Amino acid sequence: MTVTSPVPPYPEARGLLKGKTVVVTAAAGTGIGFSAAQRAAEEGASLMISDFHERRLGEAADRIAEKVGTRPATFVCDVTSEEQVQGLRDAALSSLGRVDVLINNAGLGGEVDVVDMTDEQWSRVLDVTLTSLFRMTRAFLPSMYAAKSGVMVNNASVLGWRAQKGQAHYAAAKAGVMAFTRCSALEAAEHNVRINAVSPSLAMHPFLAKVTTQEALDKLVEKEAFGRPAEVWEIANVMMFLASDLSSYMTGEIVSVSSQRA
């Protein structure tokens, strides 16, 4: 029987990103992206957040302003559009002066068996989750190369390693995120730019609860060593570590934020 461990206290800010500039994609709402943006602001970063949903993006910026006293810059961006991705890059460089850290958080899931999956379902998940990562990386790397400095943190998933029914498209995309992270990191290392990824198992937030049945969530929770899902800020904490100088000798790594069962 798994014993449920208590949720730890919310972390105190340590100035991990003081003086840094950070861009976070898919930062609206209540998920990992928003928590990563809030934690980056709390750790002292100058921030731009992006999402395709304009109203929720503005609300997210307001919530961060209430927490830290400074409202982050915002830019509405659909990461499946090359034109809008370039627009985000240009707006970030104009607003922030430079981009020290890019957190690639955009992703799209869903549950459907392979025999029932349409081309559109497959392509949409791959485009939002994997191809957008390529677009964002391609757009932001040149300025980091020119500066001989920069960090990217990607959001993968344990489904890039584990098998789960109904998740073939999402798991394939996340496995691609891992491979892309490793390969692009080797290229970027020649320019003193680091690229790593986090690989969460189960982080609970309202949107996940909305699109997943309680029965499915209960089964996933049973597999967690702590007997509970992660808080989104527990994932964001590891992103902050990878974004900071504390991880200066790490690149091409996929850091599991979960309980890997051997």
C-alpha positions as CSV (number, residue, x, y, z in Angstrom):
1,M,0.0,0.0,0.0
2,T,1.4,3.4,-1.0
3,V,1.4,6.0,1.8
4,T,0.6,9.5,0.7
5,S,3.5,11.9,1.5
6,P,2.6,15.5,2.4
7,V,3.1,18.3,0.0
8,P,6.2,20.3,1.0
9,P,6.1,24.0,1.7
10,Y,6.2,26.4,-1.3
11,P,9.9,27.3,-1.9
12,E,11.4,30.6,-0.8
13,A,13.1,32.6,-3.6
14,R,16.9,32.3,-3.7
15,G,17.7,34.8,-6.5
16,L,18.6,31.9,-8.8
17,L,17.8,34.0,-11.9
18,K,18.6,37.5,-10.7
19,G,19.7,39.6,-13.6
20,K,18.5,37.0,-16.1
21,T,15.9,37.5,-18.9
22,V,13.5,34.6,-19.4
23,V,10.8,33.8,-22.0
24,V,8.2,31.1,-21.2
25,T,5.9,29.6,-23.8
26,A,2.4,28.3,-23.0
27,A,2.4,30.2,-19.8
28,A,-1.3,31.0,-19.4
29,G,-3.6,29.0,-17.3
30,T,-2.7,27.0,-14.2
31,G,-0.2,24.4,-15.5
32,I,3.5,23.9,-15.5
33,G,4.1,26.8,-17.8
34,F,2.4,29.4,-15.6
35,S,4.2,28.0,-12.5
36,A,7.6,28.2,-14.3
37,A,6.9,31.8,-15.2
38,Q,5.9,32.7,-11.7
39,R,8.9,30.9,-10.2
40,A,11.2,32.7,-12.7
41,A,9.8,36.0,-11.7
42,E,10.2,35.1,-8.0
43,E,13.8,34.1,-8.6
44,G,14.5,37.6,-10.0
45,A,14.2,37.2,-13.7
46,S,12.9,39.9,-16.1
47,L,10.2,38.0,-17.9
48,M,8.2,37.7,-21.1
49,I,5.4,35.1,-21.2
50,S,3.6,33.9,-24.2
51,D,0.5,31.8,-25.1
52,F,-2.1,31.6,-27.9
53,H,-5.0,32.5,-25.6
54,E,-4.9,36.2,-25.3
55,R,-7.4,36.7,-22.3
56,R,-5.8,33.9,-20.2
57,L,-2.3,35.3,-21.0
58,G,-3.3,38.7,-19.7
59,E,-4.8,37.1,-16.6
60,A,-1.6,35.2,-16.0
61,A,0.5,38.3,-16.3
62,D,-1.8,40.0,-13.7
63,R,-1.5,37.1,-11.3
64,I,2.3,37.2,-11.5
65,A,2.3,41.0,-11.0
66,E,0.2,40.5,-7.8
67,K,2.8,38.0,-6.5
68,V,6.1,39.8,-7.4
69,G,5.0,43.4,-7.9
70,T,6.2,43.6,-11.6
71,R,4.0,42.6,-14.5
72,P,5.8,40.5,-17.1
73,A,5.8,41.5,-20.8
74,T,3.3,39.4,-22.9
75,F,3.1,38.2,-26.5
76,V,0.3,36.2,-28.0
77,C,1.8,33.4,-30.1
78,D,0.6,30.2,-31.7
79,V,3.7,28.1,-31.7
80,T,2.6,26.2,-34.7
81,S,3.0,29.4,-36.8
82,E,6.5,30.2,-38.0
83,E,5.6,33.8,-38.5
84,Q,4.3,34.1,-34.9
85,V,7.3,32.3,-33.5
86,Q,9.5,34.8,-35.2
87,G,7.3,37.6,-33.9
88,L,7.7,36.3,-30.3
89,R,11.5,36.2,-30.7
90,D,11.6,39.8,-32.1
91,A,9.3,41.1,-29.4
92,A,11.4,39.4,-26.7
93,L,14.7,40.8,-27.9
94,S,13.1,44.2,-28.2
95,S,11.4,44.2,-24.8
96,L,14.1,42.4,-22.8
97,G,17.2,43.4,-24.7
98,R,18.4,39.8,-24.9
99,V,17.1,36.3,-24.0
100,D,19.2,34.4,-21.4
101,V,16.7,31.6,-20.9
102,L,14.0,30.1,-23.1
103,I,11.5,27.7,-21.4
104,N,9.8,25.6,-24.1
105,N,6.6,24.4,-22.4
106,A,4.0,24.1,-25.3
107,G,2.5,20.7,-25.7
108,L,-0.8,19.0,-26.5
109,G,-2.1,15.6,-25.4
110,G,-5.2,13.5,-25.7
111,E,-6.2,9.9,-25.4
112,V,-7.0,7.8,-28.5
113,D,-6.1,4.3,-29.6
114,V,-3.9,4.0,-32.7
115,V,-6.6,2.2,-34.7
116,D,-9.0,5.1,-34.0
117,M,-6.4,7.9,-34.5
118,T,-6.8,10.2,-37.4
119,D,-4.0,11.8,-39.4
120,E,-5.2,15.2,-38.1
121,Q,-5.0,14.0,-34.4
122,W,-1.5,12.6,-34.9
123,S,-0.3,15.6,-36.8
124,R,-1.7,18.2,-34.4
125,V,-0.1,16.6,-31.3
126,L,3.2,16.3,-33.1
127,D,3.1,19.9,-34.4
128,V,2.2,21.5,-31.0
129,T,4.5,19.3,-28.9
130,L,7.5,18.6,-31.1
131,T,7.7,20.7,-34.2
132,S,7.0,23.8,-32.3
133,L,10.0,23.1,-30.1
134,F,12.1,22.9,-33.3
135,R,10.6,26.3,-34.4
136,M,11.3,28.0,-31.1
137,T,14.8,26.6,-30.8
138,R,15.7,27.6,-34.4
139,A,14.4,31.1,-33.8
140,F,16.1,31.8,-30.5
141,L,19.5,30.1,-30.9
142,P,21.1,32.6,-33.2
143,S,21.0,35.4,-30.7
144,M,22.3,33.1,-28.0
145,Y,25.1,32.0,-30.3
146,A,26.0,35.6,-30.9
147,A,26.1,36.3,-27.2
148,K,28.0,33.0,-26.5
149,S,25.6,32.4,-23.7
150,G,22.1,31.1,-23.1
151,V,20.0,28.3,-21.7
152,M,17.0,26.4,-23.0
153,V,14.8,24.2,-20.8
154,N,12.3,21.9,-22.6
155,N,9.3,20.1,-21.1
156,A,9.3,16.4,-22.0
157,S,7.4,13.6,-20.2
158,V,8.0,10.2,-18.7
159,L,5.8,8.9,-21.5
160,G,8.9,9.4,-23.7
161,W,10.2,6.4,-21.8
162,R,7.1,4.6,-20.6
163,A,4.4,2.9,-22.5
164,Q,0.7,3.9,-21.9
165,K,-2.3,2.9,-23.9
166,G,-4.0,5.7,-25.9
167,Q,-0.9,7.9,-25.8
168,A,1.0,6.8,-28.9
169,H,1.0,10.2,-30.5
170,Y,1.9,12.1,-27.3
171,A,4.5,9.6,-26.3
172,A,6.1,9.7,-29.7
173,A,6.2,13.5,-29.6
174,K,7.7,13.6,-26.1
175,A,10.3,10.9,-27.1
176,G,11.1,13.3,-29.9
177,V,11.5,16.2,-27.5
178,M,14.1,14.1,-25.6
179,A,16.0,13.2,-28.8
180,F,15.9,16.8,-30.1
181,T,17.1,18.1,-26.8
182,R,20.1,15.8,-26.8
183,C,21.1,16.5,-30.4
184,S,20.6,20.2,-30.4
185,A,22.5,20.4,-27.1
186,L,25.6,19.1,-28.8
187,E,25.4,21.7,-31.5
188,A,24.7,24.5,-29.0
189,A,27.6,23.5,-26.7
190,E,30.1,24.7,-29.3
191,H,28.6,28.2,-28.6
192,N,28.5,27.9,-24.8
193,V,24.7,27.5,-24.9
194,R,23.0,24.7,-22.8
195,I,19.9,22.8,-23.6
196,N,18.2,20.4,-21.1
197,A,14.8,19.0,-20.4
198,V,12.6,18.0,-17.5
199,S,10.5,14.8,-17.7
200,P,7.5,15.0,-15.4
201,S,5.3,12.0,-14.6
202,L,2.1,13.4,-13.1
203,A,1.6,17.1,-12.2
204,M,-1.9,18.0,-11.1
205,H,-3.7,21.2,-12.3
206,P,-7.3,22.1,-13.1
207,F,-6.9,21.6,-16.9
208,L,-5.6,18.1,-16.5
209,A,-8.5,17.3,-14.1
210,K,-10.9,18.7,-16.7
211,V,-9.7,16.5,-19.6
212,T,-8.9,13.3,-17.7
213,T,-11.4,11.0,-15.9
214,Q,-11.0,10.7,-12.1
215,E,-10.7,6.9,-12.5
216,A,-7.7,7.4,-14.9
217,L,-6.1,9.9,-12.5
218,D,-6.5,7.6,-9.5
219,K,-4.7,4.8,-11.4
220,L,-1.9,7.1,-12.3
221,V,-1.5,8.4,-8.7
222,E,-1.3,4.8,-7.5
223,K,1.9,4.4,-9.5
224,E,3.6,7.4,-7.9
225,A,6.0,6.6,-5.1
226,F,4.8,9.5,-2.9
227,G,1.2,8.5,-3.3
228,R,0.3,11.9,-4.8
229,P,0.8,13.8,-8.0
230,A,3.4,16.5,-8.1
231,E,2.5,20.1,-7.6
232,V,3.2,22.1,-10.8
233,W,5.7,24.2,-8.9
234,E,7.7,21.1,-8.0
235,I,8.3,20.6,-11.7
236,A,9.0,24.3,-12.1
237,N,11.6,24.2,-9.3
238,V,13.7,21.8,-11.4
239,M,13.3,24.0,-14.4
240,M,14.7,26.9,-12.3
241,F,17.7,24.8,-11.4
242,L,18.3,23.9,-15.1
243,A,17.9,27.6,-16.1
244,S,20.3,28.8,-13.4
245,D,24.1,28.8,-13.2
246,L,23.9,25.9,-10.6
247,S,23.5,23.5,-13.6
248,S,26.4,25.0,-15.6
249,Y,27.9,21.7,-16.5
250,M,24.7,20.0,-17.6
251,T,23.6,19.9,-21.2
252,G,21.7,17.4,-23.3
253,E,20.2,15.9,-20.1
254,I,16.7,14.7,-19.5
255,V,15.9,15.2,-15.8
256,S,13.1,12.9,-14.6
257,V,10.9,14.8,-12.1
258,S,9.1,11.7,-10.9
259,S,9.6,8.4,-9.2
260,Q,11.2,6.1,-11.7
261,R,10.3,2.5,-10.7
262,A,13.2,0.2,-11.5
